[in-house]
Every structure is written in C-alpha cells, then in structure tokens.
Amino acid sequence: MSISRRQALAFGIAAPALLRFGSARAGTALKISHQFPGGTATEGDFRDRLCRRFATVIQERSKGTMTADIYPGSSLMKTNAQFSAMRKGALDMSLIPISYAGGDLPELNLGLMPGLVTGYAEGLGWKNKPIGQELAKFLASKGVVIITWIWQAGGAASRARPLVEVGDAKGMKIRGGSREMDLVLQAAGAAVLSLPSNELYAAMQTGACDAALTSSTSLTSFRLEELAKHLTTGRAKSYWFMLEPLLMSKAAFDRLSNEEREIILSVGAELEEYGRSAAVEDDVRVAKVYEAAGAKVHDLDEAVVQKWRELARETAWKDYANKSENCARLLKLAMETGA
C-alpha cells in the first residue's frame, strides 16, 4: 500500500521524510499497551487478539525487521496514562477508547457520543469521509496516528434492576464511559462515575457502581456477569457506539522508514474487517454468557433508542458543540455522515 499525499498531509508527514525508503536501523521493536485481558492469537478478548495479529503480520511482512511486544491488562502503564504517553512518544502504540482522552482533548468525546452513530457500517464509514479525515488530521496534530478503525456497540450490566428505558436511570450510580454519556445519564436522574472498564468489577462488587455501560466485549472480558442481575445488549439496537482504535504515537510513526509505514498502515487497514466481525459476534455472545450466569437479558427497540437519542441531542450534543468551533464543526460532519 502506498502512502498517498492525502494520508501524508493527514499524518503531518513532511515531504522530505517521504523520500526515505528502507531502514537504517537493525530493526524496529514496538511496544503495544492496552487495558484488556491477555490471551492468545486465537483465544480471549478480540482486542488483544487483534493486537497479536497485527504484531505477527508486520513481523512477517518486514521479514523480521519490525516486531511488536503486547502488554495486556495495563501491565506496561496505567490505562489513563496511555494516550498522553503516545503523544509524548513514551509509548509506541495502544488500543484504547478514544473518549478516554476527552478530558484533555474534548474533540475526542465525539468517539462516544450517545445516539450519534447508529451502526457499524456508519461508524466504519467515517474513515473515508470528511469526518474521519478531519478527526485523523486533528489526532495527528496532537501526536497520534489512527492505524485501525474499530467501533464497538455497547450495553449495560446492572446489579439489581435493569437499565433499559431513560426512566430506569433515575437514582442509579452509573458508569457511562464518556463525559457526553455522563451528561445524558445525569439528565435522566442518575449519579455518574468515571473509571476505565478494567476497574468496573471492583466498583460493582463494592456497590460503588449500580450499572455500567461498556462494550459487549468488556461486559464479558471483565466478568461482570458474575455480579449483574440484568443485561441490556447492543445486539439488535444501541445508542452506545464507541470508537476504540489501534493508535500509534506520531513520534514513533515518524521514525519509521517509508516502507515500514506502508506495512503498518496496510496491516492496520486489513484488520478492520476482523475487528467489525469480532465486535458483532460479541454483541450476540454477551447475551448467552449472561443468560448462562442467571441474569435477565433485555434488548433495545427503535422507540427506546430514539428516546435516548433525543435526550442526547438536547444535552450532550449541544454541550459538545458549544465547547469550541472545532467541536461544532466535527459534530456537523459526523451528523452529515449518519444514515
């Protein structure tokens, strides 16, 4: 895959760097950190598997001159430190929910804007549309490059009573996953808490959290079925879609030869279909896991999703657009992409 002029501009690559081909170093060893449980190339959380596939393929295509070590379970560094570490060049790569960086870069909360994305095809379609190109350009300006676009639908696990309708949130302590989702939950009468998904089990176990909104994969990977009496799935409809890409430090990306960059980008793009299929499979699998554990499973219909979307429009969407001209512009581009 050749690096196009558009990609070069999006990633902020200087023209002279594009002339360099082949590496002057003996080899490139990358470190990939993520918060999810570790597994193997064929078993475990698909996000860990995707990272392992990425590492295997780049090593094969570079004939061993590029390698990557995977650090699952935030074993290399804490979850919330990973994005800023990439920006500084202290971490090469991470697979992380983009909204985790929304505190420092509010624009990135667009990646978990409730009710905005309505399906996988729409989310993955961002990549080649103005919204995706502008988001990639913004990230590159902040020191991070998108390698693999991954979207996940989400659901809710709750300890005592279901979280399905908007009215169900009243009086509950809920983890929403992003500032924007928290605004919606607060408008519905909930108290909210902010923590990464790998800390949800302890929070629910102690009663600090009554319900958690997170991806279908995390609902099982972090064993929340052991604590939950109810599950709301994303297998039919969802108002919760999260952008959770494989990212690379631009400093690390810029150090690569042009040939190495082409390998990284092509392998990353090839893995997008694998990520989509695995996410869809987990939307279905999560219901079976919770049913087997004795939880009651609920699905969303279009009427319920529309109520959540309407509340999001009046709260989170407006708040986001009022943050800055850039936020308003990105939201408008995303809305134009919708079905």
C-alpha positions as CSV (number, residue, x, y, z in Angstrom):
1,M,0.0,0.0,0.0
2,S,1.4,3.4,-1.0
3,I,1.1,6.4,1.4
4,S,-1.0,8.8,-0.5
5,R,-0.4,12.6,-0.4
6,R,-3.7,12.9,1.5
7,Q,-2.5,10.4,4.1
8,A,0.8,12.2,4.3
9,L,-0.9,15.5,5.0
10,A,-3.3,14.0,7.5
11,F,-0.5,12.4,9.4
12,G,1.6,15.6,9.2
13,I,4.5,13.9,7.4
14,A,7.0,16.3,6.0
15,A,7.7,15.8,2.3
16,P,11.4,15.0,2.8
17,A,10.6,12.1,5.1
18,L,8.5,10.5,2.3
19,L,11.7,10.2,0.2
20,R,13.3,7.9,2.8
21,F,12.9,4.2,1.9
22,G,14.3,1.4,3.9
23,S,15.5,1.4,7.4
24,A,19.0,2.4,8.5
25,R,18.5,0.6,11.8
26,A,19.0,-3.0,12.6
27,G,15.3,-3.4,13.5
28,T,12.2,-1.7,14.9
29,A,10.8,-3.0,18.2
30,L,7.4,-1.6,19.1
31,K,5.5,-1.8,22.4
32,I,1.7,-2.0,22.3
33,S,-0.1,-1.4,25.6
34,H,-3.8,-2.0,26.3
35,Q,-6.1,-2.4,29.3
36,F,-7.8,-5.7,28.2
37,P,-7.1,-9.2,29.5
38,G,-4.3,-11.0,27.7
39,G,-4.9,-14.2,25.6
40,T,-3.5,-15.8,22.6
41,A,-3.8,-15.3,18.8
42,T,-7.0,-17.4,18.8
43,E,-8.5,-17.1,22.3
44,G,-9.5,-14.3,24.6
45,D,-10.6,-10.7,24.2
46,F,-10.7,-9.9,20.4
47,R,-8.9,-6.6,21.0
48,D,-5.9,-8.4,22.4
49,R,-6.1,-10.9,19.6
50,L,-6.2,-8.1,17.1
51,C,-3.0,-6.6,18.5
52,R,-1.3,-10.0,18.4
53,R,-2.4,-10.5,14.8
54,F,-1.0,-7.0,14.0
55,A,2.3,-7.9,15.6
56,T,2.6,-11.2,13.7
57,V,1.8,-9.8,10.3
58,I,4.1,-6.8,10.5
59,Q,6.9,-9.1,11.5
60,E,6.2,-11.4,8.6
61,R,5.9,-8.6,6.0
62,S,9.0,-6.8,7.2
63,K,10.9,-10.1,7.2
64,G,11.6,-9.7,10.9
65,T,12.9,-6.1,10.9
66,M,9.8,-4.9,12.7
67,T,8.5,-6.6,15.8
68,A,5.9,-5.7,18.5
69,D,5.5,-6.8,22.1
70,I,2.0,-6.8,23.6
71,Y,1.4,-5.6,27.1
72,P,-2.2,-6.5,28.1
73,G,-4.0,-5.6,31.3
74,S,-2.3,-2.2,31.6
75,S,0.8,-4.1,32.6
76,L,3.2,-1.6,31.0
77,M,1.4,1.5,32.2
78,K,-1.9,2.6,33.7
79,T,-4.9,2.8,31.3
80,N,-5.4,6.5,31.6
81,A,-1.7,7.3,31.0
82,Q,-1.5,5.5,27.7
83,F,-2.9,8.2,25.4
84,S,-0.7,11.0,26.8
85,A,2.3,8.7,26.7
86,M,1.8,8.2,23.0
87,R,1.5,11.9,22.5
88,K,4.9,12.4,24.2
89,G,6.5,9.5,22.3
90,A,6.9,7.5,25.5
91,L,4.6,4.7,24.3
92,D,4.6,3.4,20.7
93,M,1.0,2.0,20.3
94,S,-2.2,1.4,22.2
95,L,-5.7,0.1,21.5
96,I,-7.8,2.4,23.6
97,P,-11.3,4.0,23.7
98,I,-10.7,7.4,22.1
99,S,-13.0,9.1,24.6
100,Y,-10.6,8.3,27.4
101,A,-8.6,11.3,26.1
102,G,-11.6,13.6,26.1
103,G,-10.6,15.3,29.3
104,D,-7.5,16.8,27.6
105,L,-8.9,16.9,24.1
106,P,-12.7,17.5,24.2
107,E,-12.9,16.9,20.4
108,L,-12.3,13.2,21.0
109,N,-15.5,12.7,23.0
110,L,-17.1,12.6,19.6
111,G,-16.0,8.9,19.6
112,L,-18.5,8.0,22.3
113,M,-21.3,10.5,21.6
114,P,-24.6,8.8,22.6
115,G,-27.1,8.4,19.7
116,L,-24.7,9.7,17.1
117,V,-23.6,6.6,15.4
118,T,-26.4,4.1,14.6
119,G,-24.5,1.1,13.3
120,Y,-21.1,-0.5,12.4
121,A,-21.3,0.4,8.8
122,E,-21.9,4.0,9.6
123,G,-19.1,4.2,12.1
124,L,-16.5,2.5,9.9
125,G,-17.7,4.7,7.1
126,W,-16.2,7.7,8.9
127,K,-12.7,6.7,7.8
128,N,-13.1,7.7,4.2
129,K,-15.4,10.6,4.7
130,P,-14.7,14.2,5.8
131,I,-15.4,13.4,9.4
132,G,-12.8,10.7,9.5
133,Q,-10.3,12.7,7.6
134,E,-10.7,15.7,9.9
135,L,-10.5,13.5,13.0
136,A,-7.4,11.8,11.8
137,K,-5.8,15.2,11.0
138,F,-6.7,16.5,14.4
139,L,-5.2,13.5,16.1
140,A,-2.0,13.8,14.0
141,S,-1.7,17.4,15.1
142,K,-1.8,16.2,18.7
143,G,0.8,13.5,18.1
144,V,-1.2,10.4,17.5
145,V,-2.0,8.4,14.3
146,I,-5.0,6.1,13.7
147,I,-3.8,2.7,12.5
148,T,-7.0,0.6,12.7
149,W,-10.5,1.9,12.9
150,I,-12.5,-0.1,15.4
151,W,-16.1,0.5,16.6
152,Q,-18.0,-1.4,19.2
153,A,-21.6,-1.4,20.3
154,G,-22.3,-1.3,24.0
155,G,-24.8,-2.4,26.5
156,A,-25.4,-2.1,30.3
157,A,-24.8,-4.6,33.1
158,S,-26.6,-3.8,36.4
159,R,-26.5,-5.3,39.8
160,A,-30.2,-5.0,40.9
161,R,-32.5,-3.6,38.3
162,P,-32.4,-3.1,34.6
163,L,-31.2,-0.1,32.7
164,V,-33.3,0.0,29.5
165,E,-35.6,3.0,29.4
166,V,-34.5,6.5,30.1
167,G,-36.6,6.5,33.3
168,D,-34.7,3.5,34.6
169,A,-31.6,5.5,35.2
170,K,-33.1,7.7,37.9
171,G,-31.4,7.1,41.3
172,M,-28.8,4.8,40.0
173,K,-25.0,5.1,40.2
174,I,-23.8,4.5,36.6
175,R,-20.6,4.5,34.7
176,G,-21.2,5.9,31.3
177,G,-17.8,5.8,29.6
178,S,-17.5,9.3,28.4
179,R,-18.3,12.9,29.5
180,E,-21.1,13.0,27.0
181,M,-22.7,9.8,28.1
182,D,-22.5,11.0,31.6
183,L,-24.4,14.2,30.7
184,V,-27.2,12.1,29.3
185,L,-27.3,9.9,32.4
186,Q,-27.4,12.9,34.7
187,A,-30.2,14.4,32.7
188,A,-32.1,11.1,33.2
189,G,-31.6,11.4,37.0
190,A,-28.5,9.2,37.6
191,A,-25.3,9.8,39.5
192,V,-22.3,9.1,37.4
193,L,-18.7,7.9,38.0
194,S,-15.7,7.9,35.7
195,L,-13.3,5.0,35.6
196,P,-11.8,2.7,32.9
197,S,-13.5,-0.6,32.1
198,N,-10.8,-2.7,33.8
199,E,-11.9,-1.1,37.2
200,L,-15.6,-1.9,36.8
201,Y,-15.6,-5.2,38.5
202,A,-14.3,-3.8,41.8
203,A,-16.7,-0.8,41.6
204,M,-19.7,-3.0,41.1
205,Q,-18.6,-5.6,43.7
206,T,-18.3,-2.9,46.4
207,G,-21.6,-1.2,45.4
208,A,-19.9,2.0,44.3
209,C,-21.4,1.3,40.9
210,D,-25.0,0.1,40.3
211,A,-24.7,-0.2,36.5
212,A,-22.0,0.0,33.9
213,L,-22.3,1.0,30.2
214,T,-19.4,-0.5,28.3
215,S,-18.7,-2.5,25.1
216,S,-20.1,-6.0,24.7
217,T,-16.6,-7.4,24.8
218,S,-15.7,-5.7,28.0
219,L,-19.0,-6.8,29.6
220,T,-17.6,-10.4,29.4
221,S,-13.9,-9.9,29.4
222,F,-14.1,-8.2,32.8
223,R,-16.5,-10.9,34.2
224,L,-19.3,-8.5,35.1
225,E,-21.8,-11.4,34.6
226,E,-20.6,-12.6,38.0
227,L,-22.2,-9.5,39.6
228,A,-25.0,-8.5,37.3
229,K,-28.7,-9.5,37.6
230,H,-29.6,-7.7,34.4
231,L,-28.0,-7.1,31.0
232,T,-29.1,-4.7,28.2
233,T,-27.5,-5.8,25.0
234,G,-26.5,-3.9,21.8
235,R,-27.1,-6.9,19.6
236,A,-30.3,-5.5,18.0
237,K,-30.2,-1.7,18.5
238,S,-27.9,0.5,20.5
239,Y,-27.5,4.2,21.3
240,W,-23.9,3.5,22.5
241,F,-21.2,3.0,19.9
242,M,-17.6,3.6,20.8
243,L,-14.6,4.4,18.6
244,E,-11.8,2.2,20.1
245,P,-9.0,2.3,17.5
246,L,-5.5,0.9,17.4
247,L,-3.3,4.1,17.7
248,M,0.3,4.9,17.2
249,S,2.5,7.6,18.5
250,K,3.3,10.0,15.7
251,A,6.8,10.3,17.0
252,A,7.2,6.6,16.6
253,F,5.5,6.6,13.2
254,D,7.7,9.4,12.0
255,R,10.8,7.4,13.0
256,L,9.9,4.6,10.6
257,S,11.1,4.3,7.0
258,N,8.5,4.8,4.3
259,E,8.5,1.1,3.7
260,E,7.7,0.4,7.4
261,R,4.9,3.0,7.4
262,E,3.3,1.3,4.4
263,I,3.4,-2.0,6.2
264,I,1.9,-0.6,9.4
265,L,-0.9,1.2,7.6
266,S,-1.8,-1.6,5.3
267,V,-1.9,-4.2,8.1
268,G,-3.9,-1.9,10.2
269,A,-6.5,-1.4,7.4
270,E,-6.7,-5.1,6.7
271,L,-7.6,-5.8,10.4
272,E,-10.7,-3.5,10.3
273,E,-13.0,-6.2,8.9
274,Y,-11.7,-8.6,11.6
275,G,-12.5,-6.0,14.3
276,R,-16.0,-5.4,12.9
277,S,-16.8,-9.1,12.7
278,A,-15.5,-9.9,16.2
279,A,-17.4,-7.0,17.7
280,V,-20.7,-8.1,16.1
281,E,-20.1,-11.7,17.3
282,D,-19.5,-10.4,20.9
283,D,-22.8,-8.4,20.7
284,V,-24.5,-11.8,20.4
285,R,-22.2,-13.8,22.6
286,V,-22.6,-11.5,25.6
287,A,-26.3,-12.3,25.9
288,K,-25.5,-16.1,26.1
289,V,-22.9,-15.5,28.7
290,Y,-25.2,-13.5,30.9
291,E,-28.1,-15.9,30.5
292,A,-25.9,-18.8,31.5
293,A,-24.9,-16.9,34.6
294,G,-28.6,-16.4,35.5
295,A,-29.1,-12.7,34.5
296,K,-32.1,-11.4,32.7
297,V,-31.3,-10.2,29.3
298,H,-33.0,-7.2,27.6
299,D,-32.8,-5.8,24.1
300,L,-33.4,-2.3,22.8
301,D,-36.0,-1.4,20.2
302,E,-36.1,1.6,17.9
303,A,-38.5,3.5,20.1
304,V,-36.3,3.2,23.2
305,V,-33.2,4.1,21.3
306,Q,-34.9,7.2,19.9
307,K,-35.8,8.4,23.4
308,W,-32.2,8.1,24.4
309,R,-31.1,9.9,21.2
310,E,-33.5,12.7,21.7
311,L,-32.2,13.2,25.3
312,A,-28.6,13.1,23.9
313,R,-29.4,15.8,21.3
314,E,-30.7,18.2,23.9
315,T,-27.8,17.6,26.4
316,A,-24.6,16.0,25.2
317,W,-24.7,17.1,21.6
318,K,-25.4,20.7,22.5
319,D,-22.8,20.8,25.2
320,Y,-20.2,19.3,22.8
321,A,-21.0,21.8,20.0
322,N,-20.7,24.7,22.5
323,K,-17.1,23.6,23.6
324,S,-15.4,25.2,20.6
325,E,-15.8,26.0,16.9
326,N,-13.8,22.8,16.1
327,C,-16.1,20.6,18.2
328,A,-19.2,22.1,16.4
329,R,-17.6,21.5,13.0
330,L,-16.7,17.9,13.8
331,L,-20.2,17.2,15.1
332,K,-21.8,18.7,12.0
333,L,-19.6,16.5,9.8
334,A,-20.5,13.4,11.8
335,M,-24.2,14.2,11.6
336,E,-23.9,14.5,7.8
337,T,-22.4,11.0,7.7
338,G,-25.3,9.5,9.5
339,A,-27.9,7.3,7.8
